[in-house]
Amino acid sequence: MLKWMYIQGVHEEKGRISSILSEQLDKRITDFEKWSSINELANLTLSEIQQSFFKEIEDSGNEWVVIARSLGGGVALVSPHESVKRLVLLAPAVQFGEEDKFHENTQLKHLSSFFDNVVTKEFIKKHKKPILIIHDRKDKKIPFVNSQKIANSCSNITLVESEQGHEFTNLEEVSEIIKSWITSL
């Protein structure tokens, strides 16, 4: 059975995006919430988050579609798991290549340990599952070019440009993009 999970970003009202997407997609979406504030997140390591993520996935015995936003998207991308069959990333905050240090000039600079796991073209190619990235070219927090580099690195990645900013305020549009992409697979 294919189940759905949502991994939140850093500055996000708990459950807001997942509940709207759940309604729009007509799917029950499980929230993966391991932090409730940026301070709480700063006390966690990427390894601790990955272990919790893997445990939740493995305990269910199901296959998953994972939707993840911002830092949650970065966590999902650097945490490949065989039970995750499709990955939807909303403006993923992840370091692609050694030269990309965008987080050093953002609110994420004190979470630099999350960016130690550099994503490369070779790493992306290990993800054999379909990946959808939705990102706004004018995003002021996570550069769109980062998502372009990720999408250009592998043929199983689809990049859709939105006009949502970083906050994804029009989730109806996001849901339609996801539905269309899932149907096309």
Beta strands, then each sheet from edge to edge (+ up, - down):
strand 1: 2-7
strand 2: 29-32
strand 3: 63-69
strand 4: 84-90
strand 5: 131-136
strand 6: 157-162
sheet 1: 2+ 1+ 3+ 4+ 5+ 6+
end
